[in-house]
Amino acid sequence: MYLPQLAVAAAGLIVSVSAHATFQELWINDIDTGNACARLPASNSPANLATNKCPLMPGDSVTVEMHQQPNDRSCANEAIGGDHYGPINIYMAKVDDSLTAEGSDASWFKVSEMGLVSDAPDYWATGKYRFMSEDNCGHFTFTIPEDIAPGDYLIRAEVIALHVASSPGGAQFYPACFQATVGGSGAAEPDTVKFPGAYSASDPGILINIYTQLDSYAIPGPDPYDGTSPAVAATAYPTTATWNTASQPTAVPSVLPSNLPGAGSSGGASAPASTVAPTTAAPTTVAPTTAAPTAAPTSGSSAGTAAQFAQCGGIGWTGATACQSPYKCSVVNPYYSQESLTTMFLSFRANPGR
């Protein structure tokens, strides 16, 4: 699966840079498999194929983990920075061999999604307490459908950032791919879509101004296979942490843990014994709190230098406005300016091939 490419239209020149963030690690029933079955890019080049298939069973709980830098699992850093608010989608595709299958040739069905969580005030799946910050450390959990047929699958995990999506081409896509094999005795064949093709630049969930009050949001793509999606709450979203950050590992296993059920028998992807002790996430004990309504934006700025590709201005922005050389603060819309390599409009496009 190819990761987002930063396209800068300047005298016909296309410039590629590293993506803001990617899903890099995967957990199975609270067992950390690290990046053993993840297709990871060095930058924006085609991803390197993993040598393992993560063994899964119908009903397994699977967690994908996003970070901004390779091998950085620190919960002190935002999973994806710059107010990249938007939905999270999880897809699966049945393939002959997940070690070699091309994502652009596969047929995908959605298994999980989360979009606008609350409209009092607007709160997104990638919001601070839900996903981005140290409270949840970039984790998103879903369940493998109970009745899908056994065999090899690719798993596509993606964030769609909508902070500059009020004009065509502004939405930013952050997909990642994991290789898996699923056991069981199911026979279901869900309806599928193709990538590219599942989304359109004019879809109401892709071309949207999130700086207006929203009462609903149409998550891009098909409905999840089980037909359920979290409803938009009319009350402030509870800021309950869903991840025990005290148990967050720092090491990144690159081989499947030896105590993972099915490891070493994943249909041709024999896994060597792990040299990294598997980590189990303990249940969180963080007490829930309630998010206070967002205060009305105020004008002004504060001292400091914005991080690369982070927000650096806009109506109501009170954070850093200075940029690191050679970056400049580019106006994307009245509500959002972003540090970039040029003063021209930036857009991320994803080629969900490998």
N, C-alpha and C positions, 0 to 999 in steps of 0.2 A: 504494500500500500504506500503510495507516494504521499508525502506530507505537504502542507501548504507551501506555495511558492509566492514570494513577495514580488509582484509585478509592478515596476515603475516605468511608466511610459514617458521616456525622455529621448527624443530624437531616434525613436525606434529601438532603444536599448532596453533589454530585459535584465534586471538585476535580481539575483537570488540570494537570500540570506537565511540564517537559521530561524526555525519557527519559534514562536513565543513559548510553547509548551507542548508536551506530548504525553499520552498515556504510555507509561514505560514498564510498569510492573503489574502482576496479576496474582490474586489470592484465590484459593479454592477452599471453601469451608474453613476459613481463618488460617489456612496454611500458606505461608509466603513462598511463591515460586519465583519471585524476582522477575528477571527478564528472560527466563529460560525458554519461553515459547513466544516471545515478542519479536516482531519484525521492527528493528530499530534503524533509523537513518542516521548517518553521520551529520547531515545538514538537511538539505532539501533534495538530495539525490535519491534514486530508488532505494528502498529499505533493504537491509541485509536480511536474508531469510534465516530464521532460527533453525537449530538442528534438533529441536524437541517438539513434541506435541503434548500439550497439557491434557492429562486424562480427566474426563468429566463424566458425570452420570446425570440423568434427568433428575431435576429437583435440587441439584447442587447450588449452593450460594457462591457466586463469583463476584469478586471485587476488583475493579481496575483502578489504577493509581496514577495520577497525573502530576508531573513536576516540570519546572521550566528548564532545568539543566540536567544533562545526562548524569546518572548515578547520584543525584542529589535528592535524598529522601527526607530532608529536614522539614519539619512541620513549622519552623519559624519563617519559612519563605512561602509566599503565596503560590498556590498550585498553578495559577495562570493570572498574570497581573494586568494592570491597566484597566480595571473596571470592565472586564470582558464578560458582560452579562449575557445569558442566553440559555438555550436548552442543551440537554445531554441526551444522546440517542445511542442505543446498543442494537446492533444487527448481528445475525448469524447467516452463514451460507454453507450449504452442504456441498462438499467437493470430493473428488476422487482421492486426492492426497494433499493434505493441508501443508505439507512441507514444500510443495512446488506450485500449488494452485495460484493463479492470477486473480486478484480481486475483480478486475474489469471483466473477466469471463464468467464470474460467479453470479448466482441469483440469490438475492438477499431478502430475509424477512426480519422485521423488527421484533425484538423481544422485550425491550424496556425503553421508557422515555420519561423525561421530566422537563417541564418548561417553566411557565409562570406559576410559582408556588402559591403566592398570595398577592392580592391587590390592595392591601391595607397596611402599609404602602406596597407598591410593586416590589416583589422579591422573586429572584430567579433561581433556577437549579444550580447555577454557578455562583450564587451569592456568597457573601463573606462567611456566614456561619454554616451554610449548607455544604460548602465545597472548597472555596478558595483558601481559607486561612488555616492557621494552626489548629483550629477547632476540629477540622475534619481532614486536613492534610491531603486534599485532592483525591479522596476515595469516593467511588460510586459503586453501589452493590446492586446486583440483579440476580435472577434465578433462571437456571436452565429449564426450558419447558419440559413438562413431565412426559409428553407423548411423542416427541420428535424421534425420527428413525435413527438408529445407531449409525456411526460412521464418522468420517473426518469432516471438520467444520473450520471455517475461518470466522473469527469474531471481530467485528468492527465497532470500536468505541469512538465516539466523536463529541466534541463540543462545537456549537455554532455560536460565535460571539457576535452580538448585535449592536455593539456600542457605536458603530458608524454605518449602520444598515439602513439609514433613511434615504439613501440613493442607490440606484442599481450597481451591483458589484461591491457594495460596502460590507456585506456580511463576510465574516472570516471563519473558515472551516479548519478544525483541528482533529483529523481522524488518525487512528492508530489501528494496527492489526495484530491479532494473536492467533496462533496455530493450536488446534485442539482435536481430540478424538473423543466421541461421546459413545458410551455404552448403552445398555438397556435393551428393550424389545419393542419400542414404539414404532409406529408406522405413519405418523402424520407427515403431510407434505404441505406446509403453509404456503399461502400466496406470496409471491416474491416480486422484487423490483431490481433494477439494474443501476449500477454506478459506473459511469455517469448516466443520468437519465431520471433518477428518482426525484430530483429537485429542479426547480426552475427559478431563475433570478427574480421573477415576479411573484413567487409564492408569498402569500400574506405573512407567513412566519419567517421569511427571509428578507423581504423588502418592507421594513417597518421602522417607525420612529419610537424607540422605547423611552424617550424623554417626555412623552405625554402619558397621562394616567390611562392605564389599560385595565379593562375589566375581564378580558379573556385573551387567549393567545392560541393560534393554530400551530401546533408543533409540526415542522416540516416532515414529509414522508408519510408512509402508511401508518395505520393504527398498529399498536403492538399485537402480536399473535394472540395473546390471551384477551385482547379487547379492552384492557383496563389502562387508564392513565390517571395520575394523581389529579384530583380536582383543584381548581383555583380557590383558595380559602378567602373568605371575606373578612377574616380577622388577621391581626399581626402574626407573622410566622414565628413559632417558637424557635429560639436560637439554641436548641439542644444539640450538643456535640454528639455525633454518631460514631466517633472513632476515639479509642483510648490512646492518646498521643504518647503516653508514657511507655507504651509497648511498641511504638513505631521503630522498626529497625533502621540502622544506618548502612549496613552492608547490602549489596544487591546480588542475590544468588543468580548464577548463570546456568546452573544445572538443576534438574528437578530434585526436590528433597526425597530422600530414600524412604521416608515414612508416609509419602503421599500415596493413597490407594490407587493402584493402577500404574504407578511409575515403573518404567521398564517394560511395559507390555502394551504400549500405545500404538500398535499397528505399524511396526516398522520404524518407530522412532525410539529405539532403545535408549533409556536415560541412564547415564552413569550415576554412581552414588554421589550424593551431594557432599561437597566439602564445606558447605556453609550450613550451620545449624538452622533448621527451620524455625521460624518465629510464629507464634500463635497470638493473635490479637485478643487481649482480655476484654471482657465486657466493659463498656464505659460506665463510670460512676458520676459523670458530670451532671449536676442538677440543672433541670431545664429553667430557662428564663424566657421572658417575653420581649420581643423586639419593640422598642419604642418607635412611634411614628417618625418618619424622616422629617427633619426640619426643612423649612423652605430654603432654597439655595440663596446664598449671599454672594455678592461680588467681592473681588479682591484677589490677592495672591500672597504666597508666603515664600520665604527664602528657601533655597535648596536647589538641587539638580535632579531632574527627572531621570529615571532609569531608561535604558534603551527601549523604544517603542511604547513607553508608558504615556499616560495622559499628561499634558503639560499646559492645558488651558481650556477655556469654554465657560459658558454662562454658569455661574455658581461655583466654579472651580476655585479651591483655596489652597491647593497643593503647590508643589514645585513648578516653576515656569521656565527655569533655565535648563539648557540642554547640554549634553556632552558633545564635544567636538568629535566628528564633523556633522553631527546631527542638528536638525533645526525643528522648531515647533511648527507643525503644519496644521492649518485650520481645515478640519474635515466637515464640520457643520457647526452651527452656533453654539452647540452644547459640548462639543468635543474637539480638542486639538491634541495631536499625537506627535511624539518625538519620532522623526523619520530622517531618511537619508536625503530627501529632497523636500521642497515646499509643495510638491504636487500631491494629488490625491493618491492614497495608498489603498490597494485592495489585495486581499488574500484569496487565492483560488486553490481548491483542492482537486488533485487528480487521484481519485480513489482506485488506482490500479492495483499495485501490490499491497 
